[in-house]
């Protein structure tokens, strides 16, 4: 019988990485199993899959034994792991056609656990990607991680859920990630790729042991048909991640990046990054939707602005050590984007005006962030006023017409002038009504957009359900074929 010796010191991190692709709940038992495989040279590999992604890890040292393969439930291995010490090992061996045994020692006694072992032939086929491996230097690997952290998590925008490697410019490739509210890009790469590709977001790629396991190698496979996306493989010294790309066209990200000569204000935050990060977490916030925080550059000084709920004025915290150049400006943005940019080391801030995108940059890396409009300060309820007493001893002229009562003038706060044009001091009723109609139209657009997103989300869920049903149908067909084959064998037996 085939058996596998698995050292606990290597099995523990191996199961931690393989768990990133094992679903907690699945209708297919195969997706909850680990495939143990030993090659002709004695190398032992463990593989897990969710049908769309495949993760394989190779143990450090080869082991004696003939080539073999075995399926073991992940939960059984993980539960046994908790009962063993760091310097011990687990022995897994096949005991029957659909059974296996997991053995480990407690003192001088061997404890055995029987588990179900499905046929190896039923395990989903692992794609074999041919071609030359492309080494990814550390700077490019860092750029991929940062792009993935800026990618979308919205299920209705699947094409944005990943890091896009743009090779349309052969002299300077870009790594891009965006969610529609902020955009990250990094250049100065030149990869031998013929076509741009999208590395899908996956929690395994963000797993630190995979990032620390040596240099990454990239392989791109051949698509199944003309319109299909090519599969890709990212591998390190011992780990291998295989995935399908997301089909679709990535949006033209360059059109949202302002020109280099359009910025009017520059802030250099290098010397004050730590102080700013500590201050952001302590600043008040009255914007529960955008978590807005203000940046103010005035007279060569820099300050953070925050406002607590029901407050009329902003709390202004001046930060020393920041170099402010250009026009004075006050702009607001999501504080989470500000924190992310500073943690990435993007310490140069360039702005155009209070309503245009900001640019955080350092070297060839940049992040474009859309500003927010803070909620207006709460206004007190109007107090009722008593009518003025009628004037006495001043009789009204008999033939003089009575002047109609004038409505109370509504006071509105005008936006700050940003384009150099002057505006009149008085606002007419026509301007107010047009503004109200515009706001109503914009609100209706948001409603329609939300309906479309809900519809797309419903279609995506339906597509996933159909794919799941198709997978289950294929598995059922395999089981039926296996039963039929067994029946044919029994029919051929003569008593």
GIBELWO-V481097 format. One record per pair of residues at least 24 apart in sequence whose ideal C-beta (glycine too) atoms are under 6 Angstrom apart, sorted by sequence separation. I is the first residue (numbers start at 1). J is the second residue. D is the distance in whole Angstrom. If there is no record, write none. Layout:
i:I j:J d:D
i:I j:J d:D
//
This chain:
i:70 j:94 d:6
i:213 j:237 d:5
i:284 j:308 d:4
i:300 j:324 d:5
i:213 j:238 d:6
i:279 j:304 d:6
i:22 j:48 d:5
i:151 j:177 d:4
i:167 j:193 d:5
i:213 j:239 d:6
i:341 j:367 d:5
i:21 j:48 d:5
i:23 j:50 d:6
i:38 j:65 d:6
i:40 j:67 d:5
i:150 j:177 d:4
i:152 j:179 d:4
i:297 j:324 d:4
i:72 j:100 d:6
i:147 j:175 d:5
i:21 j:50 d:5
i:38 j:67 d:6
i:167 j:196 d:5
i:210 j:239 d:5
i:18 j:48 d:4
i:38 j:68 d:5
i:147 j:177 d:3
i:166 j:196 d:5
i:267 j:297 d:6
i:298 j:328 d:5
i:144 j:175 d:6
i:165 j:196 d:6
i:284 j:315 d:6
i:4 j:36 d:5
i:14 j:46 d:5
i:21 j:53 d:5
i:37 j:69 d:5
i:143 j:175 d:4
i:165 j:197 d:5
i:265 j:297 d:6
i:297 j:329 d:5
i:337 j:369 d:5
i:21 j:55 d:5
i:36 j:70 d:5
i:150 j:184 d:4
i:164 j:198 d:5
i:296 j:330 d:5
i:35 j:71 d:6
i:162 j:198 d:5
i:163 j:199 d:5
i:295 j:331 d:5
i:333 j:369 d:5
i:18 j:55 d:6
i:147 j:184 d:5
i:162 j:199 d:5
i:204 j:241 d:6
i:33 j:71 d:5
i:34 j:72 d:5
i:146 j:184 d:6
i:162 j:200 d:4
i:279 j:317 d:6
i:294 j:332 d:5
i:333 j:371 d:5
i:76 j:115 d:5
i:162 j:201 d:5
i:332 j:371 d:6
i:333 j:372 d:6
i:33 j:73 d:6
i:34 j:74 d:5
i:161 j:201 d:5
i:292 j:332 d:5
i:331 j:371 d:5
i:332 j:372 d:5
i:32 j:74 d:6
i:73 j:115 d:6
i:293 j:335 d:4
i:332 j:374 d:5
i:14 j:57 d:5
i:143 j:186 d:4
i:200 j:243 d:6
i:276 j:319 d:6
i:291 j:334 d:5
i:275 j:319 d:6
i:290 j:334 d:5
i:291 j:335 d:5
i:71 j:117 d:5
i:200 j:246 d:6
i:71 j:118 d:5
i:198 j:245 d:5
i:272 j:319 d:5
i:197 j:245 d:6
i:198 j:246 d:5
i:10 j:59 d:5
i:71 j:120 d:6
i:140 j:189 d:6
i:272 j:321 d:4
i:10 j:60 d:6
i:151 j:201 d:5
i:271 j:321 d:4
i:272 j:322 d:5
i:69 j:120 d:5
i:22 j:74 d:5
i:148 j:201 d:5
i:269 j:322 d:6
i:267 j:322 d:6
i:268 j:323 d:4
i:280 j:335 d:5
i:134 j:191 d:6
i:267 j:324 d:5
i:5 j:63 d:6
i:266 j:325 d:5
i:266 j:326 d:6
i:265 j:326 d:4
i:264 j:326 d:5
i:265 j:327 d:5
i:15 j:78 d:6
i:264 j:327 d:5
i:265 j:329 d:5
i:277 j:342 d:6
i:312 j:377 d:5
i:353 j:418 d:5
i:2 j:68 d:4
i:310 j:378 d:6
i:273 j:342 d:5
i:54 j:126 d:5
i:51 j:124 d:6
i:49 j:124 d:5
i:141 j:216 d:5
i:8 j:84 d:5
i:9 j:86 d:6
i:176 j:253 d:5
i:270 j:347 d:5
i:8 j:86 d:6
i:269 j:347 d:4
i:8 j:88 d:5
i:135 j:215 d:6
i:136 j:216 d:4
i:292 j:372 d:5
i:7 j:89 d:5
i:135 j:217 d:6
i:136 j:218 d:6
i:267 j:349 d:4
i:290 j:372 d:4
i:292 j:374 d:5
i:5 j:89 d:6
i:6 j:90 d:5
i:133 j:217 d:4
i:134 j:218 d:4
i:266 j:350 d:5
i:5 j:91 d:6
i:133 j:219 d:5
i:164 j:250 d:5
i:265 j:351 d:5
i:159 j:246 d:6
i:263 j:350 d:4
i:3 j:91 d:6
i:4 j:92 d:5
i:35 j:123 d:5
i:131 j:219 d:5
i:158 j:246 d:6
i:264 j:352 d:6
i:287 j:375 d:6
i:159 j:248 d:4
i:263 j:352 d:6
i:3 j:93 d:3
i:129 j:219 d:5
i:262 j:352 d:6
i:1 j:93 d:5
i:2 j:94 d:5
i:30 j:122 d:6
i:129 j:221 d:4
i:1 j:94 d:5
i:127 j:231 d:5
i:129 j:233 d:5
i:257 j:368 d:6
i:127 j:242 d:5
i:55 j:204 d:6
i:182 j:337 d:5
i:188 j:364 d:4
i:187 j:364 d:5
i:186 j:364 d:6
i:186 j:365 d:4
i:58 j:238 d:5
i:57 j:238 d:6
i:185 j:366 d:6
i:57 j:239 d:5
i:20 j:203 d:5
i:184 j:367 d:5
i:20 j:204 d:4
i:56 j:240 d:4
i:183 j:368 d:4
i:55 j:241 d:6
i:182 j:369 d:5
i:54 j:242 d:4
i:181 j:370 d:6
i:53 j:243 d:5
i:52 j:244 d:6
i:13 j:209 d:6
i:146 j:344 d:6
i:156 j:453 d:5
i:156 j:456 d:4
i:156 j:457 d:5
i:155 j:457 d:6
i:155 j:460 d:6
i:122 j:478 d:6
//
